[in-house]
Structures are given as C-alpha cells and as structure tokens.
Amino acid sequence: MTPTHEHPSAGTERTRLAPALAEAAARLAEAGVASPRVDAELLAAHTLGVGRGRLLLIDTLRGDELRRFGELVAERARRIPLQYLLGTAAFRHLELAVGPGVFVPRPETELLAGWGIARTVPGATVVDLCSGTGAIALSVADEAEPGRVFAVERSPAALAYLRRNAVDFPSVRVVPGDVNDPELLVECRGGVDVLLCNPPYVPDGTAVPPEVSDHDPAEAVFGGADGLVLIRPVIALAAALLRPGGAIGIEHDDVHAEAVPELLRADGRFADVAAHEDLAGRPRYATARRV
Ligand SMILES: C[S@@+](CC[C@H](N)C(=O)[O-])C[C@H]1O[C@@H](n2cnc3c(N)ncnc32)[C@H](O)[C@@H]1O
C-alpha cells in the first residue's frame, strides 16, 4: 500500500484512512473479491481493533497499522477467506472462532438455524448434524432454551473449533461422529424434537470460487457425484432419531430444490414436506415433520 497521503502528526508519519481504504478496495476488486469495499473496511477495523462502524471516526493510520493493513489486504487479494484473516465469522448473534482447515459458516445457513430456533420449545432435545464450528447448534442454544443440543461433527480440525466455540453454552454436547454411522446417538432414538443439518452438498466437479476450492475443506463442501451422498444417510438417521411430530430441516444445493423434498417424501416416515428459498431467492433448505 503506497502511503501517498501522509502528514506529520506529533512527530509520527500518519496516512489518511479514506484513500488507504479506497486503494485497498480497488486492489481487492481487481483480484475478483465479491465485496471489496466491505472486506477492506473489515480488515481495516480488525487492524485497528475497532468495530467497522467506528472507522467513520478515524482519520489516519500509524505506519505500523498501515503495514499490517497492507499485509492483510495482500492476503485477501490472494483469495484467502476474509474470516480466516479476521479469525472469526459472524453468524446470527454469534462471533464464531474459525481458521484454516475449517468450513466458514455462510449467511444463507442463518435461515435454516432460524427455522430450527422457532421450533425449539423450552427443554427440547435438538441435534445438529455436520456441525462444523457450531453455527447452527450454538445459535439454537443462544436464541432458544433447549434442554440439550447434540452437535455432531467428524473432522478433528472442526471439532477443535466447535469445542472452543461451545465453551459458553452448557446445553451443547459436542459429539465426534460420522452421520453414516446408523448407531449415532442411539441413546436418543425416538426422542429428538428438532434435527438440523447443513451437510456437504455441492455435487463433485462443480466450479466454486478460490476461497472455497483452495481453503474450505473438500469434505465440508462436496457431497459426491450427485451432491446427495450425505443427505441420504442424514434422512435415514433423522427418521430413527426424531420423535413422532419432531421437525427436520436440511440445507441443500441450488440444484436440489426437488431432489431433497423428494428424498424426504420417498422415505415414507415424514409429512408436511416443504421447500424453502434463501434471501437471494435460491432453493436452499427442505423441512418436514416425522409422522
Ligand atoms: C457445509 S459444512 C457445515 C458446517 C456447519 N454446520 C455450518 O453450517 O457452518 C459440513 C460439515 O460436515 C462435516 N462432515 C463431513 N462429512 C461428515 C460425516 N460423514 N459425518 C459428520 N460430519 C461430516 C464437515 O467436516 C463440515 O464441518
């Protein structure tokens, strides 16, 4: 970053923030980053240790701050996910710890979490399969009053972040496990009120942005040739775990607007199957009730 707008202040070289931000945003735009201005502001706020809204009150950067900001912008221009650089991902009311080797929670999943929260009555037993860093499980614990939330995850890297994020949520039990295991949570069979899952669901071979292809773990993103390889066992497991009347919600790929509701209907143990879109109007999750 070129310090073109310096002026002396109390004997220290300082650079004006506004042009530094504009230059950073232009560099990120050139690198193909989808939201260059927002990312530049979040990286500047992170460098300065303030919230993004406080940037309006800051005029200049010190030399060391400018250097650190420049380094972060350079990393983001190499398409390292913004959240890895910040060390956190915002999800509903939470700031989740994230880092290299784990899936970054996505805003679209906030809708599935909200659907589950609305169905979680006080004392309910909730299961979040493929929990990752805990976005869904911890939001349910944060915004509803569940008795227990089982957060199931297979990846050791994700489990480390999940345990860290779950520290302040005593209702959340972290369960290392594989959704292909029909004995998973066997002690809860027939007693689960709400089961939620954002599994790996992108069909193998689908083109994805560099942040995803180079950084999100493949096992968190891709769901086999048709993208449904994990969704099938999740539906079978849900049918075994949910109590009659219990609710299931599964996030899925844009191309599965019909396939996932159809899998739920074909199982024969679910009613009230419904398809839901995300805020961008794309098919995003399917829900049903265990009969
Ligand atoms: C799309 S990510 C979702 C993470 C989290 N639920 C979220 O919304 O941010 C899918 C997660 O499933 C985990 N996973 C993949 N295969 C699994 C399996 N067979 N059993 C359990 N977890 C699995 C991955 O490690 C990853 O953390």
The ligand as a Tripos MOL2 file, in Angstrom:
@<TRIPOS>MOLECULE
LIG
   27    29     1     0     0
SMALL
NO_CHARGES

@<TRIPOS>ATOM
      1 C1        -21.0830  -27.4990    4.9200 C.3       1 LIG1
      2 S1        -20.1660  -27.7710    6.4020 S.3       1 LIG1
      3 C2        -21.3350  -27.1100    7.5670 C.3       1 LIG1
      4 C3        -20.7880  -26.7610    8.8940 C.3       1 LIG1
      5 C4        -21.7990  -26.0410    9.8090 C.3       1 LIG1
      6 N1        -22.9950  -26.8200   10.0080 N.3       1 LIG1
      7 C5        -22.1560  -24.6990    9.2280 C.2       1 LIG1
      8 O1        -23.2770  -24.5120    8.7430 O.co2     1 LIG1
      9 O2        -21.3030  -23.7970    9.2530 O.co2     1 LIG1
     10 C6        -20.3270  -29.5200    6.5850 C.3       1 LIG1
     11 C7        -19.6110  -30.1330    7.8000 C.3       1 LIG1
     12 O3        -19.8620  -31.5440    7.7880 O.3       1 LIG1
     13 C8        -18.7140  -32.2300    8.2440 C.3       1 LIG1
     14 N2        -18.8010  -33.6050    7.7480 N.ar      1 LIG1
     15 C9        -18.4980  -34.0640    6.5000 C.ar      1 LIG1
     16 N3        -18.7550  -35.3650    6.4060 N.ar      1 LIG1
     17 C10       -19.2410  -35.7670    7.6150 C.ar      1 LIG1
     18 C11       -19.6970  -37.0020    8.1360 C.ar      1 LIG1
     19 N4        -19.7010  -38.1070    7.3660 N.pl3     1 LIG1
     20 N5        -20.1320  -37.0540    9.4090 N.ar      1 LIG1
     21 C12       -20.1240  -35.9330   10.1910 C.ar      1 LIG1
     22 N6        -19.6950  -34.7170    9.7420 N.ar      1 LIG1
     23 C13       -19.2730  -34.6390    8.4770 C.ar      1 LIG1
     24 C14       -17.5730  -31.4180    7.6810 C.3       1 LIG1
     25 O4        -16.3750  -31.6530    8.3860 O.3       1 LIG1
     26 C15       -18.1050  -29.9940    7.8480 C.3       1 LIG1
     27 O5        -17.7080  -29.4420    9.0710 O.3       1 LIG1
@<TRIPOS>BOND
     1     1     2 1
     2     2     3 1
     3     2    10 1
     4     3     4 1
     5     4     5 1
     6     5     6 1
     7     5     7 1
     8     7     8 2
     9     7     9 1
    10    10    11 1
    11    11    12 1
    12    11    26 1
    13    12    13 1
    14    13    14 1
    15    13    24 1
    16    14    15 ar
    17    14    23 ar
    18    15    16 ar
    19    16    17 ar
    20    17    18 ar
    21    17    23 ar
    22    18    19 1
    23    18    20 ar
    24    20    21 ar
    25    21    22 ar
    26    22    23 ar
    27    24    25 1
    28    24    26 1
    29    26    27 1
@<TRIPOS>SUBSTRUCTURE
     1 LIG1         1 GROUP 0 **** ****
